[in-house]
Amino acid sequence: MKKPTLWLIIGTLGIAGLIFLLKKPTAPVGVAPAVAGVPGVPVVPTSAYPVVTGCEGEMIAMAEQQLGLSRDQLTIRSLRPDDLGLGSTWSMNLASANAWNTTVNTNVGDNRFICLKSVSYSGTAAESVRITAGSSRVAEFNIQQIPGITTTHTASIREVIVEQNMPIRIEVYASAISATDTLILSGTVVEKRGMVLA
C-alpha cells in the first residue's frame, strides 16, 4: 500500500471520528418531564389512595401491619349488623327490664377491623349502652335522651376500634322489655379485600 493512500484513510477516519465526538447527544426517549421548572428531575407518582385519617387511618395501619397487606388489598366499608353477629337487621332483644341485656357477644372476624362511631335510637325501652372489647370496658353512654334531642335520632360516640379476632360484647340497659328494639350502631370496617366487597 502506498503512503498517500494510507494518509488518506487515516485522515478520513480522523475527520469522521472528530465529527462523531463533537456531535451533540440526542435526548433519550422516555425521560420524565421536568418538575417545577427543573429539567431532568423525575416525577414521583402519588398514591392512588387519598390519605385517610381518624379511626379509618388507624385501622388501615393496623391491617397493613398485622395482615401484611398493602392498601390496595384492603376494603373500607360501612358497618353491617352481621359484623356484630346480629344477622341482617339491627334488632336487639331486650329480654329483661331494669337490667343489663347482652345483645352482642361475639368475636370480630379474622382479617377485619371495626370502628364504632355513632348510635341511632328512637325507641323508649333502652337507656344506656356499654361496650367491652377484649377484657376492657371501652365505652359506656346514655341513649335515653337521643329521641328527644335530635331529629335524626343519632348521636356521635367516642370512636371505638375493635381489632380482628377480638371479643366484643355490647350490653344495653333496658327499663322495659322489648323483643325487637332497633338500636343502630354506625361505624366503619376495614378488611381484606374480597371478604364482602371486591
Phi, psi and omega in degrees: 000139183275154182299317181298324180292320179297316179295325180294318180292314179298318179296318180295314179295323179295318180291317179297318179296319178296318178297316180300318181290326183274352181293135181287130181292146178273150180290137178294151180285142176086020178288139180296145179294158180293149178249129177048040176080006179257107182293144175085357178274121183290149178275127177272121182293143177274162180295147177286348182247138177290161177291130182251132180245185178069203184293332177297316178298319178297317181292323177299314179298318178298315182296317179299319182286310186285325184263345182069030181253153175271168184303323182286354177259009180242154176237140172248128181212173178283150177293137176247155178300328180296334178296339179251013177078020182264003183081218187263356180229164179271032180279128180238135182272112177258087189280338184238131176275149179054043182203164174278131178248125177280114183257336177225130175210089187211181172249142172296139183298157175297142180066027183222141178230136185239140172234121176267133187235329183205167179227139176241134182204134178230009181272195182230348185279319185278142181239321183218158178228139171227145185236131176243127177241128187065237178247012184245135172284119187254346179201147171210128183210153180270134178242002185302323184272351185306313181301331183269342187255347179226144179285336179270354182059032182233140176226141176286149175236167174297131183300135180237120177257131176237123186279167178307142177064004181275137176295142174227133177232130177240125179242142180237126176275125183242140176267350178211161178279136175210115184287335184224054179287132181265105178236112188257124173259123180258148180182195184230148177238135168245127183212167175299131182303138177100348179291317175234312180249148179285000000 
